[in-house]
Amino acid sequence: MPRVLLTGSNGFLGSRLSELIEREKSIDLIKSVRKTDSEVSSSIKCDLTNIVEVKNMLDEVKPDIILNAAAFVPKAQSDYESSQSDANVVMVENIIENSDAIFINISSMAVYGVSDRVLHSEDEEARPETAYGKSKNNIENLLRCNISPSLSIRIPGLFGPERKSGLVYNTFKALHFERPPVLPEQPLLWAGMDVRDAADLIVKVMLTWDFSIIDRKCVNISYPGLFSINSFVEIAEKLFDKKISYNIVHPLFGFDLHMLNAVGFMPETDFSSALLRVKYDYGF
């Protein structure tokens, strides 16, 4: 029975991953948390930025697989330049220095940055522009140089019924209460995915990925198609049957999903359907 250590298990994505992995009876799941929960026997407290605590945890747990969902995640546009992103790299450095387990890293579309491309594939040169994107790219580079098997899973921004903030929730709430939504005032690269769909694909990939194929160090996870703030606004207008006065033109962004498709996993829904589902989950 493989032992999986899940970091960031109390976070927005981590809590959903925890729920799904616990359903897999063939996996021994250990959850790393910043604060222990006395009611959760399978959790272990660890400050991942403290190398001594990390070493002690890994010596105790001895995981076969480490699924790293611990990270400083921007909650506002200004957070993308926060120096707190440096902690993302420190945490991974501490882990891989003290473990030879398979390492699965949750990365981000932020590694791509703005370019002439619209559809972005795993093998293109990363050109992150923000401190957050650079931290994620630095982690991917660390893992490429590490001897142990690893995979970085690049995901879009996440939304879901538990998150009462962010572009999707705030726009839907404004429209529900017949107020004009507050939308970005400058062109912004954006894509979104329901955390439930993202977590489902992450767990499937973790359970089936062939780590012996050394040139597969990254994989994109997303809904198919192209994304932009403008396309989201158009869908929101249809869902609420309301017109939004908005004239900022945002760039298009899409994930090349050929590698995800090659291993036999694609989302079971699309972006529009996911937005409709979460609209009802929010009670709107």
C-alpha positions in Angstrom: 0.0 0.0 0.0 1.7 3.2 -1.1 2.0 6.0 1.5 1.0 9.4 0.2 2.1 12.6 2.0 -0.3 15.5 1.1 1.0 18.9 2.0 -1.3 21.9 2.2 -4.1 19.5 3.1 -6.2 22.2 4.8 -6.1 24.5 1.8 -8.8 25.2 -0.8 -7.3 22.6 -3.2 -5.7 20.4 -0.6 -8.9 19.8 1.3 -10.6 18.5 -1.8 -7.6 16.4 -2.7 -7.7 14.9 0.8 -11.3 14.0 0.4 -10.8 12.2 -2.9 -7.6 10.4 -1.8 -9.3 9.1 1.4 -11.8 7.3 -0.8 -8.9 5.3 -2.3 -8.7 2.3 0.0 -5.4 1.2 -1.5 -3.6 4.4 -0.3 -2.2 5.2 3.1 -2.7 9.0 3.3 -0.8 11.2 5.7 -1.7 14.9 5.8 0.8 17.7 6.5 -0.8 20.7 8.2 0.5 23.9 9.8 -1.9 23.4 12.7 -2.8 20.0 14.0 -6.4 18.8 14.4 -6.8 16.6 17.4 -9.7 14.8 15.6 -7.6 13.9 12.6 -5.2 11.1 13.5 -3.7 11.0 10.0 -2.4 14.6 10.1 1.1 15.8 11.2 2.1 19.3 12.1 5.0 20.7 10.1 6.3 24.2 9.1 7.5 23.3 5.6 9.8 26.4 5.6 11.7 24.9 8.6 14.2 22.3 7.3 14.5 20.6 10.7 10.8 20.1 11.0 10.6 18.9 7.4 13.4 16.4 8.0 11.8 15.1 11.2 8.5 14.7 9.5 9.9 12.8 6.5 12.0 10.5 8.7 8.8 9.7 10.6 6.4 9.4 7.6 8.7 7.8 5.0 6.3 8.6 2.1 6.3 6.8 -1.3 4.6 9.8 -2.9 4.6 13.5 -1.9 1.7 15.5 -3.4 2.6 19.1 -2.8 -0.4 21.4 -2.6 1.2 23.7 0.0 1.9 27.2 -1.4 1.4 30.9 -0.9 -1.4 31.5 -3.4 -2.3 35.1 -4.5 -5.8 36.2 -3.5 -5.6 39.6 -5.2 -3.8 40.8 -8.3 -1.3 42.7 -6.1 -0.4 39.5 -4.3 1.3 38.1 -7.5 4.3 40.3 -6.7 4.5 39.5 -3.0 7.8 38.3 -1.6 5.8 35.6 0.2 6.1 33.6 -3.0 9.7 32.9 -2.1 8.4 30.5 0.6 7.0 28.3 -2.2 10.6 27.5 -3.3 12.0 27.1 0.2 9.3 24.5 1.1 10.1 22.4 -2.0 13.9 22.7 -1.4 13.4 21.4 2.1 11.3 18.5 1.0 13.4 17.2 -1.9 16.6 17.6 0.1 15.3 15.1 2.7 13.3 12.6 0.6 13.7 10.6 -2.5 10.0 9.9 -2.8 8.0 10.6 -6.0 7.2 14.3 -5.9 4.1 15.7 -7.5 4.0 19.5 -7.5 1.0 21.7 -8.1 2.2 24.4 -10.4 0.3 27.2 -12.2 -0.5 28.8 -15.5 1.5 31.7 -14.2 4.7 30.0 -15.4 3.7 30.8 -19.0 3.4 34.5 -18.8 2.3 36.7 -21.7 3.5 35.7 -25.1 2.5 35.6 -28.8 1.0 32.2 -28.3 -2.6 31.6 -27.3 -2.4 27.8 -26.8 0.3 26.9 -24.3 2.0 23.5 -24.2 4.2 21.9 -21.6 7.4 22.0 -23.8 7.4 25.7 -24.5 9.8 28.0 -22.8 8.4 29.4 -19.5 8.4 33.2 -19.3 6.8 34.1 -16.0 6.4 37.8 -15.3 5.3 37.8 -11.7 7.0 36.9 -8.5 4.4 34.1 -8.0 4.9 32.8 -11.5 8.7 32.9 -11.1 8.5 30.9 -7.9 6.4 28.2 -9.6 8.9 28.1 -12.5 11.8 27.9 -10.1 10.2 24.9 -8.4 9.7 23.2 -11.7 13.4 23.7 -12.6 14.4 22.3 -9.2 12.5 19.2 -9.9 13.9 18.8 -13.4 17.4 18.7 -11.8 16.4 16.4 -9.0 17.2 12.7 -9.4 13.9 11.4 -7.9 10.9 11.0 -10.2 8.7 14.1 -10.3 5.8 15.8 -12.1 4.6 19.4 -12.1 0.8 19.8 -12.8 0.0 23.2 -14.2 -3.5 24.4 -13.4 -5.6 27.5 -14.0 -7.1 29.7 -11.2 -9.6 27.8 -9.1 -13.1 28.6 -8.0 -15.7 26.5 -6.2 -18.6 26.6 -3.7 -16.3 26.9 -0.7 -14.5 30.0 -2.0 -16.6 33.1 -1.4 -14.1 35.5 -3.1 -12.4 35.8 -6.5 -13.6 36.8 -9.9 -16.2 34.2 -10.4 -17.9 34.5 -7.0 -17.8 38.3 -6.9 -19.2 38.7 -10.4 -22.0 36.2 -9.7 -22.8 37.8 -6.4 -23.0 41.3 -8.0 -25.3 40.1 -10.8 -27.5 38.2 -8.4 -28.0 41.3 -6.3 -28.4 43.4 -9.5 -25.2 45.4 -8.9 -22.5 46.1 -11.5 -19.6 43.7 -11.0 -16.1 45.0 -10.3 -13.9 43.7 -13.1 -10.2 44.2 -14.0 -9.4 47.7 -15.3 -6.3 46.5 -17.2 -5.8 43.6 -19.7 -5.2 40.4 -17.7 -4.4 36.8 -18.6 -6.9 34.5 -16.9 -8.3 31.0 -16.9 -10.5 29.2 -14.4 -11.5 25.8 -13.3 -13.8 24.3 -10.6 -11.6 23.0 -7.8 -13.6 19.8 -7.8 -12.7 19.1 -11.4 -9.1 20.0 -10.9 -8.7 17.8 -7.9 -10.4 14.9 -9.7 -7.9 15.0 -12.5 -4.9 15.5 -10.2 -5.7 12.4 -8.3 -6.3 10.4 -11.5 -2.9 11.5 -12.8 -1.2 10.7 -9.5 -2.5 7.2 -9.5 -1.7 6.4 -13.1 1.3 8.5 -14.3 4.3 6.7 -15.8 7.2 8.3 -14.0 9.7 6.3 -16.1 9.1 8.6 -19.1 11.7 11.2 -18.1 10.7 13.8 -20.7 7.3 14.1 -19.1 8.0 16.5 -16.3 5.0 18.7 -16.6 1.3 18.3 -17.6 -1.4 20.8 -18.1 -4.8 20.3 -16.5 -7.7 22.5 -17.6 -11.0 22.5 -19.5 -10.5 22.5 -23.2 -10.9 25.7 -25.2 -9.7 29.3 -24.8 -10.3 31.5 -21.8 -10.4 35.2 -21.2 -12.1 37.6 -18.8 -14.3 38.7 -21.7 -15.5 35.1 -22.5 -16.2 34.7 -18.8 -18.2 37.9 -18.8 -20.2 36.7 -21.8 -21.1 33.4 -20.0 -22.1 35.3 -16.8 -24.4 37.6 -18.9 -26.2 34.5 -20.2 -26.4 32.7 -16.9 -28.0 35.7 -15.2 -29.7 37.2 -18.3 -28.2 40.5 -17.6 -26.0 42.8 -19.7 -22.6 44.0 -18.3 -21.2 47.3 -19.5 -17.5 46.5 -20.0 -15.1 47.5 -22.7 -11.6 46.2 -21.6 -10.2 43.7 -24.1 -8.3 40.9 -22.4 -5.9 38.4 -24.0 -6.9 34.8 -24.8 -5.3 31.9 -23.0 -5.6 28.2 -23.6 -3.9 25.0 -22.3 -2.6 22.5 -24.9 -4.1 19.3 -23.4 -2.6 16.7 -25.8 -0.5 15.2 -23.0 -3.4 14.9 -20.6 -5.5 13.4 -23.4 -2.7 10.9 -24.2 -2.8 9.4 -20.7 -6.6 9.0 -21.1 -7.9 11.8 -18.8 -10.0 14.8 -19.8 -12.4 16.9 -17.8 -15.9 15.4 -17.7 -17.5 18.8 -18.2 -16.6 22.1 -19.8 -16.1 25.7 -18.5 -19.6 26.9 -19.2 -21.2 23.9 -17.5 -18.9 24.2 -14.6 -19.9 27.9 -14.1 -23.6 26.9 -14.3 -23.0 24.3 -11.6 -21.2 26.6 -9.3 -23.8 29.3 -9.8 -26.4 27.0 -8.2 -24.0 25.8 -5.6 -23.6 29.5 -4.5 -27.3 29.7 -4.2 -27.6 32.2 -7.1 
